Amino acid sequence: MALLMYDLCGSNPARRFSPYCWLVKLAAAHKQLPLDTTPLPFTDKASIAFADWKQLPVLTDGDTTVVDSWQIVQHLESSYPERPIAGSADAMGQALLIKLSVEMNVMGPVLRSVILDIHNHLAPADAAYFRETREARFGASLEDLQAGRESHRAALQSALAPFRATLKRQPWLSGESLGLADMLLFATFMWARSVSDFQLLNSDDPVYAWRDAMFEQLCTATKASPGYDFSDAGMSS
Ligand SMILES: N[C@@H](CCC(=O)N[C@@H](CS)C(=O)NCC(=O)O)C(=O)O
């Protein structure tokens, strides 16, 4: 087994912030799989042209290339079933609802809260690319988007309501043990944490305590996984 993931980075190659790349790192950490990573900036599409893909993460597993974080997670689960993150095809299917809920409801307010912080961690060519593509997508300047971060933070609190209610009734989003549903939400927090010190959560929020517990669990797991370590992932959000 030789797992290599192309991982999005900032001007500092050690600054890795993509939530999709975080998801793969979390899954590999949980499974205690050694995962090597190659840092790539946004504008280096040439290095992943072999995969016929323009987004990160891209994973190579020996001779096999897998693109898209969800397909990568499914590949890891089927190829390396020990220490499952979902445990069955049905559980994987149910986690898809969590993934889409995070992407459609949670990622937006998180991104708008830290979008200028992301930009400020990029090398000049990437910063220009990020500004152009994201300002076109949102129809507003990065400065204006992030200036509204208190309202984005409020929107985030609402989006987290079902996650918060779940965590009042059980220790993990996946149930009695940490699993894929937890990784899907946590990856989004790692995205922000890697680039920003903006406080997204109130400290009395059950999601805050869960996030600390996730960090603790996965930092412990990565100690068994040479090649990467996220105990120093960046800032604290
Ligand atoms: N559905 C893809 C989404 C991946 C994605 O959007 N990655 C972003 C980084 S967070 C990217 O590489 N964007 C390339 C670009 O904006 O040019 C996945 O789950 O892997």
The ligand as an SDF file (V2000), in Angstrom:
LIG
                    3D

 20 19  0  0  0  0  0  0  0  0999 V2000
  -16.5550   17.3440   -4.8580 N   0  0  0  0  0  0  0  0  0  0  0  0
  -15.1390   17.5740   -4.6850 C   0  0  0  0  0  0  0  0  0  0  0  0
  -14.9180   19.0240   -4.3360 C   0  0  0  0  0  0  0  0  0  0  0  0
  -13.4400   19.3390   -4.1940 C   0  0  0  0  0  0  0  0  0  0  0  0
  -13.1650   20.8250   -4.1970 C   0  0  0  0  0  0  0  0  0  0  0  0
  -14.0320   21.6520   -4.4600 O   0  0  0  0  0  0  0  0  0  0  0  0
  -11.9040   21.1480   -3.9160 N   0  0  0  0  0  0  0  0  0  0  0  0
  -11.4820   22.5310   -3.9670 C   0  0  0  0  0  0  0  0  0  0  0  0
  -10.5950   22.8710   -2.8110 C   0  0  0  0  0  0  0  0  0  0  0  0
  -11.5000   22.9410   -1.2890 S   0  0  0  0  0  0  0  0  0  0  0  0
  -10.6450   22.7170   -5.2020 C   0  0  0  0  0  0  0  0  0  0  0  0
   -9.7450   21.9480   -5.4650 O   0  0  0  0  0  0  0  0  0  0  0  0
  -10.9390   23.7430   -5.9800 N   0  0  0  0  0  0  0  0  0  0  0  0
  -10.2030   23.9830   -7.1760 C   0  0  0  0  0  0  0  0  0  0  0  0
  -10.4010   25.3470   -7.7040 C   0  0  0  0  0  0  0  0  0  0  0  0
  -11.1490   26.1410   -7.1170 O   0  0  0  0  0  0  0  0  0  0  0  0
   -9.7610   25.6120   -8.7190 O   0  0  0  0  0  0  0  0  0  0  0  0
  -14.6130   16.6530   -3.5900 C   0  0  0  0  0  0  0  0  0  0  0  0
  -15.4110   16.2490   -2.7220 O   0  0  0  0  0  0  0  0  0  0  0  0
  -13.4280   16.2720   -3.6250 O   0  0  0  0  0  0  0  0  0  0  0  0
  1  2  1  0
  2  3  1  0
  2 18  1  0
  3  4  1  0
  4  5  1  0
  5  6  2  0
  5  7  1  0
  7  8  1  0
  8  9  1  0
  8 11  1  0
  9 10  1  0
 11 12  2  0
 11 13  1  0
 13 14  1  0
 14 15  1  0
 15 16  2  0
 15 17  1  0
 18 19  2  0
 18 20  1  0
M  END
$$$$
